[in-house]
């Protein structure tokens, strides 16, 4: 019997838990027990901030909420550990310390 490595193909069918975190807050237990159907809980994220996408509790991406029909969805905007999507500053700036004039 010979073993032929297939890269990570054998992991493709493993179930994982994908979580999208809207935000967090800290509350005292008495406040949690006081929640009702009309309660509003303020979270630490602003409305224009990207949401955290986690697999088994590990951050893998950030995204934004979209609506498709009568369901919510998520558009992935950036992958964790990837290059930032913002413009990168030029390598040298005039007048920067150590630059020749």
ABEGO torsion letter per residue (X at the ends): XBBBBAEAAAAAABBBBBBBBAEBBBBBAAAAAABBAABBBBBABBAABBBBBBBGGBBABBBBBBBBEABBBBBBABBBGBBBABBBBBABBBGBBGBBX
